[in-house]
Every structure is written in C-alpha cells, then in structure tokens.
Amino acid sequence: MQVITFALMIFLTLVAFVAVGYEEFSAWFIVPFILILAVVQVIFQLYYFMHMSHKGHEAPALFLYSGLLVGAITVLAFMTIIWW
C-alpha cells in the first residue's frame, strides 16, 4: 500500500507542477488547487508514512488534530478581524 501511496503522491506533485506551468490557468484557480493537493498529500503522509492509522497512536493524533483546530480558529479569527 505504501508503494501505491508514494506513486500517488508523486503523481499529485506532477499535477501541481503542470498546473503551475500551464499558462492558461489563472492564479485564482492555481492557488486553491495547489492548496487542496497539499492537504491531500499531508493526509497521505500522516496516515501511511507516519503510521497514524495504527493502534496506539491515539494521543499523537489527538495532539495533531487539536493543533489543526487551534490553527484553523486562529486563521478564522484573523480573517474576521481584518475583513470585518
């Protein structure tokens, strides 16, 4: 399974590279597209290469998700402060 995931990550990297190199796409499309591909790759790396899907990794997963929640709340708070 790790070989398939690694090949998929290489493919996603190539897709991101081609999307940036393709001059017909605007920055309004490329930036969110690259961010989505980055999130997918982070999920693959966490679950397959850092073994977060195995038993016994509940505490590190809790800390990771708590950090993601705090980061998301911080970004939303700053966006609210800036644009409201």
Distance bins in CASP14 RR format, pairs under 12 A and 6 or more apart:
PFRMAT RR
TARGET T0000
AUTHOR 0000-0000-0000
RMODE 2
METHOD distances of the structure
MODEL  1
1 7 0 0 0 0 0 1 0 0 0 0 0
1 8 0 0 0 0 0 1 0 0 0 0 0
1 44 0 0 0 0 0 1 0 0 0 0 0
1 47 0 0 0 0 0 1 0 0 0 0 0
1 48 1 0 0 1 0 0 0 0 0 0 0
1 49 0 0 0 0 0 1 0 0 0 0 0
1 51 0 0 0 0 0 1 0 0 0 0 0
1 53 0 0 0 0 0 1 0 0 0 0 0
2 8 0 0 0 0 0 1 0 0 0 0 0
2 9 0 0 0 0 0 1 0 0 0 0 0
2 44 0 0 0 0 1 0 0 0 0 0 0
2 45 0 0 0 0 0 1 0 0 0 0 0
2 47 0 0 0 0 0 1 0 0 0 0 0
2 48 1 0 1 0 0 0 0 0 0 0 0
2 49 1 0 0 1 0 0 0 0 0 0 0
2 50 0 0 0 0 0 1 0 0 0 0 0
2 51 0 0 0 0 0 1 0 0 0 0 0
2 53 0 0 0 0 0 1 0 0 0 0 0
3 9 0 0 0 0 0 1 0 0 0 0 0
3 10 0 0 0 0 0 1 0 0 0 0 0
3 48 0 0 0 0 0 1 0 0 0 0 0
3 49 0 0 0 0 0 1 0 0 0 0 0
4 10 0 0 0 0 0 1 0 0 0 0 0
4 11 0 0 0 0 0 1 0 0 0 0 0
4 44 0 0 0 0 0 1 0 0 0 0 0
4 48 0 0 0 0 1 0 0 0 0 0 0
5 11 0 0 0 0 0 1 0 0 0 0 0
5 12 0 0 0 0 0 1 0 0 0 0 0
5 40 0 0 0 0 0 1 0 0 0 0 0
5 41 0 0 0 0 1 0 0 0 0 0 0
5 43 0 0 0 0 0 1 0 0 0 0 0
5 44 1 0 1 0 0 0 0 0 0 0 0
5 45 0 0 0 0 1 0 0 0 0 0 0
5 46 0 0 0 0 0 1 0 0 0 0 0
5 47 0 0 0 0 1 0 0 0 0 0 0
5 48 1 0 1 0 0 0 0 0 0 0 0
5 49 1 0 0 1 0 0 0 0 0 0 0
5 50 0 0 0 0 0 1 0 0 0 0 0
5 53 0 0 0 0 0 1 0 0 0 0 0
6 12 0 0 0 0 0 1 0 0 0 0 0
6 13 0 0 0 0 0 1 0 0 0 0 0
6 41 0 0 0 0 0 1 0 0 0 0 0
6 44 0 0 0 0 1 0 0 0 0 0 0
6 45 0 0 0 0 1 0 0 0 0 0 0
6 48 0 0 0 0 1 0 0 0 0 0 0
6 49 0 0 0 0 1 0 0 0 0 0 0
7 13 0 0 0 0 0 1 0 0 0 0 0
7 14 0 0 0 0 0 1 0 0 0 0 0
7 44 0 0 0 0 0 1 0 0 0 0 0
7 48 0 0 0 0 0 1 0 0 0 0 0
8 14 0 0 0 0 0 1 0 0 0 0 0
8 15 0 0 0 0 0 1 0 0 0 0 0
8 37 0 0 0 0 0 1 0 0 0 0 0
8 40 0 0 0 0 1 0 0 0 0 0 0
8 41 0 0 0 0 1 0 0 0 0 0 0
8 43 0 0 0 0 0 1 0 0 0 0 0
8 44 1 0 0 1 0 0 0 0 0 0 0
8 45 0 0 0 0 0 1 0 0 0 0 0
8 48 0 0 0 0 1 0 0 0 0 0 0
9 15 0 0 0 0 0 1 0 0 0 0 0
9 16 0 0 0 0 0 1 0 0 0 0 0
9 37 0 0 0 0 1 0 0 0 0 0 0
9 38 0 0 0 0 0 1 0 0 0 0 0
9 40 0 0 0 0 1 0 0 0 0 0 0
9 41 1 0 1 0 0 0 0 0 0 0 0
9 42 0 0 0 0 0 1 0 0 0 0 0
9 43 0 0 0 0 0 1 0 0 0 0 0
9 44 1 0 1 0 0 0 0 0 0 0 0
9 45 1 0 0 1 0 0 0 0 0 0 0
9 47 0 0 0 0 0 1 0 0 0 0 0
9 48 0 0 0 0 1 0 0 0 0 0 0
9 49 0 0 0 0 1 0 0 0 0 0 0
10 16 0 0 0 0 0 1 0 0 0 0 0
10 17 0 0 0 0 0 1 0 0 0 0 0
10 41 0 0 0 0 0 1 0 0 0 0 0
10 44 0 0 0 0 0 1 0 0 0 0 0
11 17 0 0 0 0 0 1 0 0 0 0 0
11 18 0 0 0 0 0 1 0 0 0 0 0
11 37 0 0 0 0 0 1 0 0 0 0 0
11 40 0 0 0 0 0 1 0 0 0 0 0
11 41 0 0 0 0 0 1 0 0 0 0 0
11 44 0 0 0 0 0 1 0 0 0 0 0
12 18 0 0 0 0 0 1 0 0 0 0 0
12 19 0 0 0 0 0 1 0 0 0 0 0
12 33 0 0 0 0 0 1 0 0 0 0 0
12 34 0 0 0 0 0 1 0 0 0 0 0
12 36 0 0 0 0 1 0 0 0 0 0 0
12 37 1 0 1 0 0 0 0 0 0 0 0
12 38 0 0 0 0 1 0 0 0 0 0 0
12 39 0 0 0 0 0 1 0 0 0 0 0
12 40 1 0 0 1 0 0 0 0 0 0 0
12 41 1 0 1 0 0 0 0 0 0 0 0
12 42 0 0 0 0 0 1 0 0 0 0 0
12 43 0 0 0 0 0 1 0 0 0 0 0
12 44 0 0 0 0 1 0 0 0 0 0 0
12 45 0 0 0 0 0 1 0 0 0 0 0
13 19 0 0 0 0 0 1 0 0 0 0 0
13 20 0 0 0 0 0 1 0 0 0 0 0
13 34 0 0 0 0 0 1 0 0 0 0 0
13 37 0 0 0 0 1 0 0 0 0 0 0
13 38 0 0 0 0 1 0 0 0 0 0 0
13 40 0 0 0 0 0 1 0 0 0 0 0
13 41 1 0 0 1 0 0 0 0 0 0 0
13 44 0 0 0 0 0 1 0 0 0 0 0
14 20 0 0 0 0 0 1 0 0 0 0 0
14 21 0 0 0 0 0 1 0 0 0 0 0
14 37 0 0 0 0 0 1 0 0 0 0 0
15 21 0 0 0 0 0 1 0 0 0 0 0
15 22 0 0 0 0 0 1 0 0 0 0 0
15 25 0 0 0 0 0 1 0 0 0 0 0
15 30 0 0 0 0 0 1 0 0 0 0 0
15 33 0 0 0 0 1 0 0 0 0 0 0
15 34 0 0 0 0 1 0 0 0 0 0 0
15 36 0 0 0 0 0 1 0 0 0 0 0
15 37 1 0 0 1 0 0 0 0 0 0 0
15 38 0 0 0 0 0 1 0 0 0 0 0
15 40 0 0 0 0 0 1 0 0 0 0 0
15 41 0 0 0 0 0 1 0 0 0 0 0
16 22 0 0 0 0 0 1 0 0 0 0 0
16 25 0 0 0 0 0 1 0 0 0 0 0
16 30 0 0 0 0 1 0 0 0 0 0 0
16 31 0 0 0 0 0 1 0 0 0 0 0
16 32 0 0 0 0 0 1 0 0 0 0 0
16 33 1 0 0 1 0 0 0 0 0 0 0
16 34 1 0 1 0 0 0 0 0 0 0 0
16 35 0 0 0 0 1 0 0 0 0 0 0
16 36 0 0 0 0 1 0 0 0 0 0 0
16 37 1 0 1 0 0 0 0 0 0 0 0
16 38 1 0 0 1 0 0 0 0 0 0 0
16 39 0 0 0 0 0 1 0 0 0 0 0
16 40 0 0 0 0 0 1 0 0 0 0 0
16 41 0 0 0 0 1 0 0 0 0 0 0
17 30 0 0 0 0 0 1 0 0 0 0 0
17 33 0 0 0 0 0 1 0 0 0 0 0
17 34 0 0 0 0 1 0 0 0 0 0 0
17 37 0 0 0 0 0 1 0 0 0 0 0
18 24 0 0 0 0 0 1 0 0 0 0 0
18 25 0 0 0 0 1 0 0 0 0 0 0
18 30 0 0 0 0 0 1 0 0 0 0 0
18 33 0 0 0 0 0 1 0 0 0 0 0
18 34 0 0 0 0 0 1 0 0 0 0 0
18 37 0 0 0 0 0 1 0 0 0 0 0
19 25 1 0 0 1 0 0 0 0 0 0 0
19 26 0 0 0 0 0 1 0 0 0 0 0
19 27 0 0 0 0 0 1 0 0 0 0 0
19 29 0 0 0 0 1 0 0 0 0 0 0
19 30 1 0 1 0 0 0 0 0 0 0 0
19 31 0 0 0 0 0 1 0 0 0 0 0
19 32 0 0 0 0 0 1 0 0 0 0 0
19 33 1 0 1 0 0 0 0 0 0 0 0
19 34 1 0 0 1 0 0 0 0 0 0 0
19 35 0 0 0 0 0 1 0 0 0 0 0
19 36 0 0 0 0 0 1 0 0 0 0 0
19 37 0 0 0 0 1 0 0 0 0 0 0
20 26 0 0 0 0 0 1 0 0 0 0 0
20 27 0 0 0 0 1 0 0 0 0 0 0
20 29 0 0 0 0 0 1 0 0 0 0 0
20 30 1 0 0 1 0 0 0 0 0 0 0
20 31 0 0 0 0 1 0 0 0 0 0 0
20 33 0 0 0 0 1 0 0 0 0 0 0
20 34 1 0 0 1 0 0 0 0 0 0 0
20 37 0 0 0 0 0 1 0 0 0 0 0
21 30 0 0 0 0 1 0 0 0 0 0 0
21 34 0 0 0 0 0 1 0 0 0 0 0
22 29 0 0 0 0 1 0 0 0 0 0 0
22 30 0 0 0 0 1 0 0 0 0 0 0
22 33 0 0 0 0 0 1 0 0 0 0 0
23 30 0 0 0 0 0 1 0 0 0 0 0
24 30 0 0 0 0 0 1 0 0 0 0 0
25 31 0 0 0 0 0 1 0 0 0 0 0
25 32 0 0 0 0 0 1 0 0 0 0 0
25 33 1 0 0 1 0 0 0 0 0 0 0
25 34 0 0 0 0 0 1 0 0 0 0 0
26 32 0 0 0 0 0 1 0 0 0 0 0
26 33 0 0 0 0 0 1 0 0 0 0 0
27 33 0 0 0 0 0 1 0 0 0 0 0
27 34 0 0 0 0 0 1 0 0 0 0 0
28 34 0 0 0 0 0 1 0 0 0 0 0
29 35 0 0 0 0 0 1 0 0 0 0 0
29 36 0 0 0 0 0 1 0 0 0 0 0
30 36 0 0 0 0 0 1 0 0 0 0 0
30 37 0 0 0 0 0 1 0 0 0 0 0
31 37 0 0 0 0 0 1 0 0 0 0 0
31 38 0 0 0 0 0 1 0 0 0 0 0
32 38 0 0 0 0 0 1 0 0 0 0 0
32 39 0 0 0 0 0 1 0 0 0 0 0
33 39 0 0 0 0 0 1 0 0 0 0 0
33 40 0 0 0 0 0 1 0 0 0 0 0
34 40 0 0 0 0 0 1 0 0 0 0 0
34 41 0 0 0 0 0 1 0 0 0 0 0
35 41 0 0 0 0 0 1 0 0 0 0 0
35 42 0 0 0 0 0 1 0 0 0 0 0
36 42 0 0 0 0 0 1 0 0 0 0 0
36 43 0 0 0 0 0 1 0 0 0 0 0
37 43 0 0 0 0 0 1 0 0 0 0 0
37 44 0 0 0 0 0 1 0 0 0 0 0
38 44 0 0 0 0 0 1 0 0 0 0 0
38 45 0 0 0 0 0 1 0 0 0 0 0
39 45 0 0 0 0 0 1 0 0 0 0 0
39 46 0 0 0 0 0 1 0 0 0 0 0
39 68 0 0 0 0 0 1 0 0 0 0 0
39 72 0 0 0 0 0 1 0 0 0 0 0
40 46 0 0 0 0 0 1 0 0 0 0 0
40 47 0 0 0 0 0 1 0 0 0 0 0
40 48 0 0 0 0 0 1 0 0 0 0 0
41 47 0 0 0 0 0 1 0 0 0 0 0
41 48 0 0 0 0 0 1 0 0 0 0 0
41 49 0 0 0 0 0 1 0 0 0 0 0
42 48 0 0 0 0 0 1 0 0 0 0 0
42 49 0 0 0 0 0 1 0 0 0 0 0
42 50 0 0 0 0 0 1 0 0 0 0 0
42 52 0 0 0 0 0 1 0 0 0 0 0
42 64 0 0 0 0 0 1 0 0 0 0 0
42 68 0 0 0 0 1 0 0 0 0 0 0
43 49 0 0 0 0 0 1 0 0 0 0 0
43 50 0 0 0 0 0 1 0 0 0 0 0
43 52 0 0 0 0 1 0 0 0 0 0 0
43 53 0 0 0 0 0 1 0 0 0 0 0
43 64 0 0 0 0 0 1 0 0 0 0 0
43 65 0 0 0 0 0 1 0 0 0 0 0
43 68 0 0 0 0 0 1 0 0 0 0 0
44 50 0 0 0 0 1 0 0 0 0 0 0
44 52 0 0 0 0 0 1 0 0 0 0 0
44 53 0 0 0 0 0 1 0 0 0 0 0
45 51 0 0 0 0 0 1 0 0 0 0 0
45 52 0 0 0 0 1 0 0 0 0 0 0
45 53 0 0 0 0 0 1 0 0 0 0 0
45 64 0 0 0 0 0 1 0 0 0 0 0
46 52 1 0 1 0 0 0 0 0 0 0 0
46 53 0 0 0 0 1 0 0 0 0 0 0
46 54 0 0 0 0 0 1 0 0 0 0 0
46 57 0 0 0 0 1 0 0 0 0 0 0
46 60 0 0 0 0 1 0 0 0 0 0 0
46 61 0 0 0 0 1 0 0 0 0 0 0
46 64 1 0 0 1 0 0 0 0 0 0 0
46 65 0 0 0 0 0 1 0 0 0 0 0
46 68 0 0 0 0 0 1 0 0 0 0 0
47 53 1 0 1 0 0 0 0 0 0 0 0
47 54 0 0 0 0 1 0 0 0 0 0 0
47 57 0 0 0 0 0 1 0 0 0 0 0
47 61 0 0 0 0 1 0 0 0 0 0 0
47 64 0 0 0 0 0 1 0 0 0 0 0
48 54 0 0 0 0 0 1 0 0 0 0 0
50 57 0 0 0 0 1 0 0 0 0 0 0
50 60 0 0 0 0 1 0 0 0 0 0 0
50 61 0 0 0 0 1 0 0 0 0 0 0
50 64 0 0 0 0 1 0 0 0 0 0 0
51 57 1 0 0 1 0 0 0 0 0 0 0
51 60 0 0 0 0 1 0 0 0 0 0 0
51 61 0 0 0 0 0 1 0 0 0 0 0
52 58 0 0 0 0 1 0 0 0 0 0 0
52 59 0 0 0 0 0 1 0 0 0 0 0
52 60 1 0 0 1 0 0 0 0 0 0 0
52 61 1 0 1 0 0 0 0 0 0 0 0
52 62 0 0 0 0 0 1 0 0 0 0 0
52 63 0 0 0 0 0 1 0 0 0 0 0
52 64 1 0 0 1 0 0 0 0 0 0 0
52 65 0 0 0 0 1 0 0 0 0 0 0
53 60 0 0 0 0 0 1 0 0 0 0 0
53 61 0 0 0 0 1 0 0 0 0 0 0
54 60 0 0 0 0 0 1 0 0 0 0 0
54 61 0 0 0 0 0 1 0 0 0 0 0
55 61 0 0 0 0 0 1 0 0 0 0 0
56 62 0 0 0 0 0 1 0 0 0 0 0
57 63 0 0 0 0 0 1 0 0 0 0 0
57 64 0 0 0 0 1 0 0 0 0 0 0
57 65 0 0 0 0 0 1 0 0 0 0 0
58 64 0 0 0 0 0 1 0 0 0 0 0
58 65 0 0 0 0 0 1 0 0 0 0 0
59 65 0 0 0 0 0 1 0 0 0 0 0
59 66 0 0 0 0 0 1 0 0 0 0 0
60 66 0 0 0 0 0 1 0 0 0 0 0
60 67 0 0 0 0 0 1 0 0 0 0 0
61 67 0 0 0 0 0 1 0 0 0 0 0
61 68 0 0 0 0 0 1 0 0 0 0 0
62 68 0 0 0 0 0 1 0 0 0 0 0
62 69 0 0 0 0 0 1 0 0 0 0 0
63 69 0 0 0 0 0 1 0 0 0 0 0
63 70 0 0 0 0 0 1 0 0 0 0 0
64 70 0 0 0 0 0 1 0 0 0 0 0
64 71 0 0 0 0 0 1 0 0 0 0 0
65 71 0 0 0 0 0 1 0 0 0 0 0
65 72 0 0 0 0 0 1 0 0 0 0 0
66 72 0 0 0 0 0 1 0 0 0 0 0
66 73 0 0 0 0 0 1 0 0 0 0 0
67 73 0 0 0 0 1 0 0 0 0 0 0
67 74 0 0 0 0 1 0 0 0 0 0 0
67 75 0 0 0 0 0 1 0 0 0 0 0
68 74 0 0 0 0 0 1 0 0 0 0 0
68 75 0 0 0 0 0 1 0 0 0 0 0
69 75 0 0 0 0 0 1 0 0 0 0 0
69 76 0 0 0 0 0 1 0 0 0 0 0
70 76 0 0 0 0 0 1 0 0 0 0 0
70 77 0 0 0 0 0 1 0 0 0 0 0
71 77 0 0 0 0 1 0 0 0 0 0 0
71 78 0 0 0 0 1 0 0 0 0 0 0
71 79 0 0 0 0 0 1 0 0 0 0 0
72 78 0 0 0 0 0 1 0 0 0 0 0
72 79 0 0 0 0 0 1 0 0 0 0 0
73 79 0 0 0 0 0 1 0 0 0 0 0
73 80 0 0 0 0 0 1 0 0 0 0 0
74 80 0 0 0 0 0 1 0 0 0 0 0
74 81 0 0 0 0 0 1 0 0 0 0 0
75 81 0 0 0 0 0 1 0 0 0 0 0
75 82 0 0 0 0 0 1 0 0 0 0 0
76 82 0 0 0 0 0 1 0 0 0 0 0
76 83 0 0 0 0 0 1 0 0 0 0 0
76 84 0 0 0 0 0 1 0 0 0 0 0
77 83 0 0 0 0 0 1 0 0 0 0 0
77 84 0 0 0 0 0 1 0 0 0 0 0
78 84 0 0 0 0 0 1 0 0 0 0 0
END
